[in-house]
């Protein structure tokens, strides 16, 4: 009689939760202070800081120079597969009837880190812009030691011998699925435009608010935390009743519309009050991702659901490659006070146009 392998210890699942939470907490802590740290290296020149920050977004930090900061960011990018690995681990260890709950746990960890990270980072950065980097590094080191002692392998030995064909290992291979259905193709473009516009947040939020409102790291952190809180409220409590009442496609179009309006408000927000109001409007953009993903999942077979999620993830990764440079460059070009086109909010307007362009496709 074959004996089933022992189930992973409870501590393993706890470790995965903590890993995802600390990952987002660390990223969120750094977000309010990294642009300011970069600006300090270039003498406070906002345009030059925006150029360099765009490079960091595309490729952190005990960094005496920009070169060291760039190297730290590059190493961080190479080792940034934690979220994908966490998803795979839960898929390995959770039974089918509890897998959704496992992924829900990861989403909760993601939300906890995203909401609290910017606020904590902003407060710590108020003492020293390097302090959040040290705290984030300490969290990561403690997490690595915890995992070394607690985390077991997710698969038993007899299941570790499977070989994945190279064509399936290609990160762009899953995109072929999106061409199998006309609506999948259209919705994938909608997702790309929407996700690309969303890259404006990490790219220019800090730079814009420092320049436009002279905000410090504390208030910047609180503003980013407010984005996380309002978006979580929309996605957690409003998406289900809105979709049930009006349908997925209407929810998608409405979400994109709110996103376009919110970003336009950011672009013209010459006072902090208008900017805070834009955050509330922007939160309704949260209708779009869930509705779009649901529409896409209806158009593939059960066996293709995993491949579809891979394709969606690939699209988002492509926007993360293009977006930081696109929005920081736009910010720089329209920051020239000697030009007739001087408009600090131009990058937000570009994001609004991208989201608006997705509405007809939706």
Rosetta blueprint (number, residue, H / E / L):
1 X L
2 X L
3 X L
4 X L
5 X L
6 X L
7 X L
8 X L
9 X L
10 X H
11 X H
12 X H
13 X H
14 X H
15 X H
16 X H
17 X H
18 X H
19 X H
20 X H
21 X H
22 X H
23 X H
24 X H
25 X H
26 X H
27 X H
28 X H
29 X H
30 X H
31 X H
32 X H
33 X H
34 X H
35 X H
36 X H
37 X H
38 X H
39 X H
40 X H
41 X H
42 X L
43 X L
44 X L
45 X L
46 X H
47 X H
48 X H
49 X H
50 X H
51 X H
52 X H
53 X H
54 X H
55 X H
56 X H
57 X H
58 X H
59 X L
60 X L
61 X L
62 X L
63 X L
64 X L
65 X L
66 X H
67 X H
68 X H
69 X H
70 X H
71 X H
72 X H
73 X H
74 X H
75 X H
76 X H
77 X H
78 X H
79 X L
80 X L
81 X L
82 X H
83 X H
84 X H
85 X H
86 X H
87 X H
88 X H
89 X H
90 X H
91 X H
92 X H
93 X H
94 X L
95 X L
96 X H
97 X H
98 X H
99 X H
100 X H
101 X H
102 X H
103 X H
104 X H
105 X H
106 X H
107 X H
108 X H
109 X H
110 X H
111 X H
112 X H
113 X H
114 X H
115 X H
116 X H
117 X H
118 X H
119 X H
120 X H
121 X H
122 X H
123 X H
124 X H
125 X H
126 X L
127 X L
128 X L
129 X L
130 X L
131 X H
132 X H
133 X H
134 X H
135 X H
136 X H
137 X H
138 X H
139 X H
140 X H
141 X H
142 X H
143 X H
144 X H
145 X H
146 X H
147 X H
148 X H
149 X H
150 X H
151 X L
152 X L
153 X L
154 X L
155 X L
156 X L
157 X H
158 X H
159 X H
160 X L
161 X L
162 X L
163 X L
164 X L
165 X L
166 X H
167 X H
168 X H
169 X H
170 X L
171 X L
172 X L
173 X H
174 X H
175 X H
176 X H
177 X H
178 X H
179 X H
180 X L
181 X L
182 X H
183 X H
184 X H
185 X H
186 X H
187 X H
188 X H
189 X H
190 X H
191 X H
192 X H
193 X H
194 X H
195 X H
196 X H
197 X H
198 X H
199 X L
200 X H
201 X H
202 X H
203 X H
204 X H
205 X H
206 X H
207 X H
208 X H
209 X H
210 X H
211 X H
212 X H
213 X H
214 X L
215 X L
216 X L
217 X H
218 X H
219 X H
220 X H
221 X H
222 X H
223 X H
224 X H
225 X H
226 X H
227 X H
228 X H
229 X H
230 X H
231 X H
232 X H
233 X H
234 X H
235 X H
236 X H
237 X H
238 X H
239 X H
240 X H
241 X H
242 X H
243 X H
244 X H
245 X H
246 X H
247 X L
248 X H
249 X H
250 X H
251 X H
252 X H
253 X H
254 X H
255 X H
256 X H
257 X H
258 X H
259 X H
260 X H
261 X H
262 X H
263 X H
264 X H
265 X H
266 X H
267 X H
268 X H
269 X L
270 X L
271 X L
272 X H
273 X H
274 X H
275 X H
276 X H
277 X H
278 X H
279 X H
280 X H
281 X H
282 X H
283 X H
284 X H
285 X H
286 X H
287 X H
288 X H
289 X H
290 X H
291 X H
292 X H
293 X H
294 X H
295 X H
296 X H
297 X H
298 X L
299 X L
300 X L
301 X L
302 X H
303 X H
304 X H
305 X H
306 X H
307 X H
308 X H
309 X H
310 X H
311 X H
312 X H
313 X H
314 X H
315 X H
316 X H
317 X H
318 X H
319 X H
320 X H
321 X H
322 X H
323 X H
324 X H
325 X H
326 X H
327 X H
328 X H
329 X H
330 X H
331 X H
332 X H
333 X H
334 X L
335 X L
336 X L
337 X L
338 X L
339 X L
340 X L
341 X L
342 X L
343 X L
344 X L
345 X L
346 X H
347 X H
348 X H
349 X H
350 X H
351 X H
352 X H
353 X H
354 X H
355 X H
356 X H
357 X H
358 X H
359 X H
360 X H
361 X H
362 X L
